[in-house]
């Protein structure tokens, strides 16, 4: 049985009891032979001497493995996320309704999640990933601001923004959960994307969703040499997404996105 003081600290931090209910529990903490042991996926990943001076360190280690966050850490995440989102939106061009690219992508991502039957919490989580997916473009905007050849600078450094986004989000551990989406939303299903050339389900799930919604918003709002010389209609964009399924985009997610756009927005291919 875990020491009483440790149990109290654990409950105060995570609002749950530190119990191992079964062998299938992903992350588990218990005491054995006067040692506090942490298991992950049924395997011992750490063991600590039962020393009260080390309880805070043990709790921090457990929190990392279990993906738990203390209320203080949650506040830090919200503060840093809000700071980045405000900077992102300020550097993006607004549409006629006053919304920027990241805001539109975030709104559509949340609606898509709800269409898929996700919980409110999951939908909000996907929205937060969407708001931060282009955080690396802040670096490009800074380069362009002080460059006499701004468009050329953007063209030269465009593929750097996923990597820069990962660097920005690495400043605090509370933002690490958003790194895979920011870093990998320009990967392609066929493995020809950037920055890592990931293929298929190697690409993080949220990044695969973001790739589709990001593309849709880009081609229906901006003229881009990467895609075409004119803005596409919603129907044209959906047809393009359908044609790029299995090449650029996850085929199953593509099918679900087309269903979503048809049923929620009334747009047909």
N, C-alpha and C positions, 0 to 999 in steps of 0.2 A: 504494500500500500504506500502511495506517495506521501511525503511529509505534509502535515497539516498546513504549515505556513506556505509551502510551495503550492498546494491546492488552492489556498486563498488567493495567492498572487495570480495564479493561472485564471481563476474565475473572474477576478477583477479585470484582468486584461482582455479576456476573450468571451466572457459571459457564458461559458459552458464548462462542464466538468471534465477534467483530464482523465477520461476513462478509455480503455481499449475494449470496445464492445465485441468485436469479432476479428478473426484473422484477415478478413478482406478489407478492413479499414485502411485507407490509403496512408495516412500518417497517424502514428499511435505513440503515446508516451506512458511509461509505467516504471515501477521500481523493482529491481531484482538484485539480490546480493549486495544491498547497500549502494547500488548505483542507479541513477536515473537514466533510462534508456529510451532512445527515440528510434522507432521503426518506420520505414517507408516502403509501401508495397510488400509488407511481410519480411523485409530485410533490415537488419540493424544498421543504421547509418551513423549513430553516435551514441556514446555512453559517457556519463559524467559522474564524478564523485558527488555524494550527497553533502554538498557544502553550501550553506545558506548564502555565502558571499557570491556564489556563482549562479543563483537562481535567475537573476535578470538576464544573464547571458544565455542560460538554457531556454528561457522563454522566448528570447529573440531568435534563437536558432530554430526552435519549434515553429514560430510564426513564419519564418522564411520557408520552411519545408511544407507547411500546411497552407500557405497562401493567406494566412490570417493577418489582419491589420488592427492595431490598437486604435482607439478613437483619435488619439493625437496624430498618428500617422495618416489616418483618413483625412483629417483636417489639412495636413500638409499636402496630401495629394490633390484635394479640391482647390487649395490655394494656388499651387503650381500649375495645375491644369487650367484653371481660370486665367492665370497670367498668360500662358502660352496661347490659349484660344483668343484672348483679346488682341494679342499682337498679330496672330494669323489673320483675323478678320479685318483688322485695320490695314493690313498690307494687301488685301484682296479687293478686286473690283466689285462694286455692288451692282445688282441688276435693277430693273425699274421698280421693283418692290422693296429695295433696300437690303437684299440678302446677298451674301457672298457665296463663292463656290463651296467652301467648307460648311457653311450653314445649310446650304441646299442639300449637300451630300448627307449631312447628319440627319436632317429631317426625313429624307427618303430612306436612310438606313433604319431609323427607328420604326417607320411605317412598315418597311419590309419585314423587320423582325416580328412585329405584331401580326402581320399577315401570315407568317410562318407558325404562329401560335406560341411564340416565346412569352415568357413572363414579363411583367413590367420592368423588373430589375434587369433582366437580360437585354431588353430593348433599349433601356437607358445606357447600359454598358456598351452596346454596339454604337449608339449615338456618340458616346464619348470617344470611342476609337475613331469614328468618322471625323469628329471635330479636330483631332490631332493628326490625321493621316498625312497632311501636307506640311507639318510643322517644319520640316527641313527647308522649305522654300524661303523661310525667313533669311537664311544665309544668302540665297541667291538675290533676294531683294536688297540686302545690304551691299552685295557686290555691284548690283545695277545702280544703286543710289549714287555711288562714287565713281562710276565708270563713264567715260565719254562715249563708249560704244555699247550702250545698254543692251540692245537686242542681241548683239553678238555674244555678250557675256552670258545672257540667259541661255542661248543656244549651246554654248560651250559647256555650261555647268548644269544643265537640266537633269542629267542622270545622276548627279551627285546628291540631289535633295533627299532621297530615301536614306542614304548613309548619314547625311547631316542630321536628319530627323532622329535617327537612332542615337547619335551623339548627344543631341540636346536632351532627349528623354532619359539619358543615362545619368544626368546630374543628380538625381535623387531616386532612391530605391522604390519609392512609392509610385513612380511613373514607369517602372520597367515593364509592367504588363502591356503597355501601349507600343513598345518597341517593335514587336514582330509585325504589327499592322503598318506602322510608319515605314519600316525598312523594306517590307516585301509586297506592297500593294501594286508595284509595277512588274512583278514577276509574271510570267506567262505559263499557262497550262502545259504548253509544249516545251518548256524549259529554255525559251529564247528571250526571256525578260531580263531585267536587271534589278538589283546589283549582283545577285549571286547565281543567277541561272537555275533557280529551283524549278522543279517540274512536278506537275500533278498535285497529289496530296502532300508533297513536301512543303508546299506553300501553306502558311498558317491560314486557318479557316476564315478568320475575320478579314485577312488580307485578300482572300479570294472574293469575298463579298464586296469589299471596297473597290476592287479592280473593276467590277461590272458597273457599280453605281458611279464611280469616278469617271469612267469612260462616258457613260450616258450623259452626265452633267456637262462634261467638257464639250462634247460634240453638239449638244443642243444649245450651248450658250456662247461658245468661242469659236473663232476661226483658227484652226491649228494646222500647221504644215505637216504635223505627224499624221493627221487623219484626213483632212480634206480642205479645200479652199473656200468652203462656205459652211454656214451653220446648218445642221441637219434638223429636220422636223422630228418630233418624238417617234413617229412611225418609222422613219428612215433609220433613226438610231437603234430602235429595237430590231429592225431587220439586219443591221450591221452586227449587233451583238449576237443575234442568232447565227449569222454566217461565221462569226469568229469563235463560236462555241467549240471547245475541244482543241482550239489553237491558242487563243488568248485566254479564254475563260473556262472555268469549271462547268462541264456540260449539265450536271444536275442543278447547280445553282442558276445557270442560265435559264433553264426551263422554268424554274420556280420564279425567277425574276420576271420573265415574260408573262407568266400567269398573274403575278402581282400587278404589273402595269396594266394588263388587260382588265382585271377585275376591279382594281382600285381607281385607276386613272382613265379607264375606258379607251386605252390606246391599243390598237391592233396592228399586227404585222401583215 
